[in-house]
Amino acid sequence: MEKKVILEIQKGIKERYATLTEDEKDTIRANKGTPYAAALRKVFGTELLEGLRTGNPKTQVLSKGGLASR
């Protein structure tokens, strides 16, 4: 695939990603490293996904350690 076309597609992906809610972004981030993410990487190809980062989920469930947790 031509580099210019790849860059245009990546730009569109980044723009649409930016419009997602934080919960939607966390859904994507939570799938990082899963079989689902690996399958998507095979479908879209590494050349298209190269340079697109999702990071780790920003909201995490914290275990409570107070007296009520016993």
Stockholm file with secondary structure:
# STOCKHOLM 1.0

chainA/1-70         MEKKVILEIQKGIKERYATLTEDEKDTIRANKGTPYAAALRKVFGTELLEGLRTGNPKTQVLSKGGLASR
#=GR chainA/1-70 SS CCHHHHHHHHHHHHHHHHTSCHHHHHHHHHTTTSHHHHHHHHHHCHHHHTTCCCCSCSCCCCCCCSGGGC
#=GC SS_cons        CCHHHHHHHHHHHHHHHHTSCHHHHHHHHHTTTSHHHHHHHHHHCHHHHTTCCCCSCSCCCCCCCSGGGC
//
